[in-house]
Amino acid sequence: MRILVAPDCFGGTLTARAAADAMAAGWRRGAPHDDVALLPLADGGPGFLETLHGALGGELVPVTVAGPLGEPTPALVLLVDASGGRVAYLESAQALGLHLVPAERRDPTRTTSLGLGELLAAALDLGPARVVVGLGGSATNDGGAGVLAGLGLPAPVLRGGGGGLGAATAEDLDGLAPLRRRVAAVDLVAAVDVDVPLLGLHGASAGFAAQKGATPEQAQDLERALGHLADLVGAAVADDGLRRDLLAPQPGRRTATPGRALAQVAGAGAAGGAGFALAALGARVLGGAQVVADAVGLGAAVGAADLVVTGEGALDWQSLHGKVVHAVAAAGLEHGVPVVAVAGQVLLGRREWGAAGIAGAYAVAERPDQVAASLADPAGTLAARTERVARTWSR
């Protein structure tokens, strides 16, 4: 059989490349007669740049930016020559990543997306025709206010984290219109790791602030602060003469305010709401997994396979909202090729993953007492589980 191994990274334990290598090794042990091809993937989160660089090549330009707590942090811009002009790829996790903040210092009321704005400014200075920003895996929850500050808006409240945004005023967004005009000169794309909105039960604060260190009370405060920011940004966007088609009222239909319309964009809540700020700047908000899939030729690779094996750290509700597993399953459905998933843990029921187009889902840690062992040897346990899957699926 022709097997395509196309996983995402495994949550802080294995890169996508390392996961693909482990899964391929396990499959070859279980079905040594099969032809195994590797295609590591990513969504907009950690590993976005590494995956694209491995597939596309290009030039890596080093940049030093502010980290989530303000410390100087190294990051990279990937420049790739394309038919439509040079493309700059950025990874928000390099500037805002949760891994950059020790567990005892995690506080999304204080962490800032300033560094992503600085990274985007550095990319724009390189003169690309297109800028693609991978969003995901952040330690921040400031609605992208820091992004605007890093691009040049001087108001201190924008760079202090999400906790202080309730005190922001319309004057703090002075300069947003010229900034939008500057960014309009390039094709800006936000490649998001999840398709959630900025606000609401699955938004940036309610859905993700807790894993970044917020208490329930802080998450509620952040929700209110981001709602206030959305209203301010919406008013500024509506008045600057550069309104996007997305915000234009439709005849005979009642529409939300511009800020709330932007806040409802699928992906606005990615990277603590940085997706919202990029949308306000005029970015096209796309699924990061699909952006990577298109760039590396996933469709053609799936079409040439008899079976696809994908995976990630945890197969959960987020997996079905723009993650790699969902993109691979969609490609499998399109080409009529079965897709099986091997994950660190499977937290979805058969009905859920089956409805997404996954033919089989297998956990490395099938019971809670196996989690520690899988974390102690992530590559070895992943390979062993994939070996067993190969014996089930290979003809």
N, C-alpha and C positions, 0 to 999 in steps of 0.2 A: 504494500500500500504506500501511497504518497502522503506523508504526514507533514502538516505545517504546524510548527510550534510558535505561537504568537501571543505571549503573555505581556501583562503590565508588570511593573515592579511589585514586590511583596512588602508593603508597608514598613519601610525602615530596616528590613532584614536582607533583602536581595534586590539588586537593580534588575531592570527588565532583562538585560543581557545575561546576568548571572542566573536568573530564574529560567530563561530559555535554555541555557547550557545544562542546568540541572534536570529540567524536564526532558530534554533531548537525550541525556545520558540514561535516565530511567527508562525512556521508551525503547532505546536501542537494546537495553538489557532484556526488557520484556518481549520485544519483537525485533530481533536482530536482522530479520529479512526485510524490514521496511526501509523506505527512503525518507529520511527526516530532514526537513528544511527549517531554518530558524528565521524568524522575523520579529525581533523585540519591538514592543509598541509602548506608547505612553498616551496619557490624556494631557491636560494642561499643567499637571502637577509635577512633582519631583521626577527627574529623568527625561523631561520633555526635550531639553537641549541635547543631552547625550544621545538620545535615540535618533534625533534628526541629524546630528553631526555624523553618527555612524552610517546613516543611510544616504545622506546627501553630500557629505564632505563639507567644504567651505572653509572660511577663515574665522578663527576665534579671536575676538578682540577683548582684552581684559579691561575691566572697569572696577573702580572701588566706589561703593555706595554706602549709605547709612543702613544698618540692619534694623530689625524690628524695635530694638531698644536704643538705637542711635549709634552703636559702635560701627567703626569702619568695617565693611564686609566686602570680600572679593566676589565679583560676578562676571559674566561673560555675555558678549553679543556675538551671535553666529551670523556671519554674512555669507549668503549663497547667491551666486549668479544664476538668474533665471531668464526665460525668454522675454518676460515683460519688464525686466530690469532687476536690479539687486534687491534681495529680500533679507531683512534683518529679523532674526528670531531671538526672543528673550524668554527667560524662565523666571516667573515671579518668585518661586520658592528659593532661588539663589539670594534674593534680597529680603524676603519676608518669611522664609520657611519656619515652620514650627520647630524644626530641628536646631534652629539657631538660638532658641531661647531655652535655657535650663528649666526643668519642670518646676522648680521652686520659684522661678521668676515670671512664670506665665501669667499675664494679666491683659486680656484684650481691651480693657478700658484705657491702657497706656501704650500698647504696641502700635507702631505707625507704619503705613505703607509708603513713607517718604522715599525710601530707597528704590522702590519700583519706579516712581516718578523720575528720579535721577537716572536710573538705567534707561528709561524710555527717552529721556532728553539726550543722553549720550548716543543712543541709536539714531535718533533723528538727525543729530549733527553729522553722522556718517553719510547722509544723503541717499538713503534707500528709497526705492519706489513703493515698497510695501514693508510694513512692520507687523509681525505676528507675535503677540504676547501670550505665552502660556500662563494660565491662571489656575492655581490650586495649591493645597498644602501649606497655607499661610498660618502665621501666628497672630494675624491682625483681624480687626473687626471695626474698621473706621470708614466703611463705605467708599474707600478710595480717596478720602479727603487728603491723605498724605501724598497720593499720586499727583493731585493737583498742585500741592505745595512743592513737590520735587520738580515739577515742570515750570515753576516760577511764581505761583500765587504766594504772596508774602505773609498772609495772616497767620499768626502763631497758632491759633486754635485749630487750624487744619493739620498741623504736624504733631499734635499732642496725643493722638489716639482717639478712639471712639467715645471715651467717657466724657469728654468736654464738648462734644459737638452740639449738645443741646443749647449752648450759649452762643453758637455761631449766628452771625447776622448776614444780611444781604450784602453789606459792604465788604465782608470777608471774601466774597466771590468776585469782587472787582478784578477785572483782568481775564475772566473766563472767556469772554467773547474773542479777544485777540488770540488767546491760547487755542481756541477751537479753530480759528482761521489758520493758525500755523499748522496744526495737525491735519487740517483738511487737504494739505498739499500731498499727503501720502495716503495709501490704502492701509488703514489701520484695522487689524483684526484682533479680537479678544478670543483666544482659544481656551474655553473654560472646561474645567474638569467635572463640573456638575451643572445641570440645567435648572437650578433653583432660582427663585426671584430674590430681590434684596430683602423684602419684608415678609412677614407672615410665619405660619407654623413650620415651614420648611426653608425659611430664609436664612440669611447669614447669621443672625443672632440666635433665633430659636433653634435652628438646626445644628449649628457648629460652634457657638461661643463656648459651650461647656467643655468641649475637648481642647480648647485653647486656654482653659483655666478660669472661666467665668463661673460665678455662683448663679443660681436661678434669678436672684434679684438683680445682679449685674446684667444678665442677659436681657431682662425686661427693660432696664435703663438704656441699654445699647439699642434695643428695638426702637424706643422712643426717639433717641438721639439720631438714629439713621433715618427715621421718618421725617424728622425736622430738616435734616440735611437734604433729603430728597425734594422736599418742598422748596427749599432755597435754590437748589440747583435747577429745578424745573422752571422756576420763575425767571432765573437768569437766562436759561436756554431759550425760553419762549420769547424773550425780549431782544435777542441779539441778531435776529434776521437770518440765522443759519439753521432754522428748524429742519430736522430730518423728516422724511416722509412718514416715518414711524409715528411722529408726534402730530402730524397734520390731522385736523378733525375731518371726519367723513360726513358728508351731507346727510342730514336726517338722523344721525346717531349721536347719542350722548357719549362723551369721551371723558376719561380721567384727566386730571391736570398733567402737564408735561412731566413733572417730577415723578408722579405716581405711575405714569405710563412707562417711563424708563425703569422704575423700580420693579415693574412687573415683567420685564424682559427676561426670558429664560436664560439664566447664566449671570444675571446682574448680581446675585449673591455670592458668586465664586470669589475665592481669595478674600473673604471678609468684606465683600462688597466692592472690591476693586473692579469687578465687571461693570458695576453701575457707573463708576467714574469714567471708564473707557467708553461706555455707551454714550455718556453725556458729551464726550469729546468727539463723537461721531463714528466710533468703531462699529464694525460688523461683529456681532457676538455669535460665535460658532462653537460647536462641540469640539473640544480639544482632541478627543480620540479620533473623530472623523477627519480633522485637519491633518493629524499625523498619518492616519490611514491613507488619505489621498496622496500625501507627500511621498510615502514609502511604497505605494503600489499594493496595498492590501488586497484590493478587489481581484487583481490579476493573480496574486499568489493564492488566494482562496480558490479561485476558479480552476487552478492547476492541481489542487489537492483532492485526495479522497476523503480526508478527515482533518479537522482543525482542532488543535488543543490550545486553549487559552487559560488564563488564570490571573489571580491577584491575591492580595493578602486576606481579604475577607469578602466573600460574596454576600452582599447585603443590599438594603434598599437603595443605597447610593449607586450600586453597580448598574441599576436599570435607569439611571438618570444621567447618561452621557459618558459613562466610564468605558474603558477599553473592552471589557467582556461584552457589553451591549453592542458596541460597534462591530466586533468580530461576529457576534451572533447574527446581526443584521446582514453582514456580508455573506454569511453562510446561507441564510434564507434566500438571498438574492441569487446565489449561484447553485442552490440545491445541494450544498455540501454540509454534512452534519458537523456540529461544533460541540465539543465537550469542555468543561471547565474543571480545573484542579485548583483549589484555593486553600489557603491556610485554614480557614473556617468557612463553612457554608451556613449562613444564617437566614436563607430564604427557603420556603417550601417548594416542593416539586411543581405545584401549580404555577407559582410565580416565575421560577426560572424556565419552566417549560413554555409558558406563554411568551417569554422573551426570545424563544427560538433556540434554547440550549437543550441539546439532546441528552446530556448527562452532567451531573455536578458532583464532585468528589472532594472531600475535605482531607487535608493532611492530618489535622487534629479532629478526630471524629467525636471525642469526648473531652470534657473540660480538663481532665487529668493528663491529657496528651499535649496540651498547649505548651507547657514548659519544655518538653522534649523537642517539640518542633522549633521553638525559638532558640534552643541551645544548638541545634544543627539544622538550620533552615534548608540548606542545599541538599544535605543527605536525606532528610525526611521527605522533601519534595520529590527527589528522584525516586525514592522507594515507593511513594504513593503513585507516581506516574507509571512506574514499572508495572504495578498491579492493574492500572487502568489499561495499559497496552495489552495485557493478556486478555482483557475483556473485549476490547474493541478491534484488535488486529485480526485480520482473516488469515 
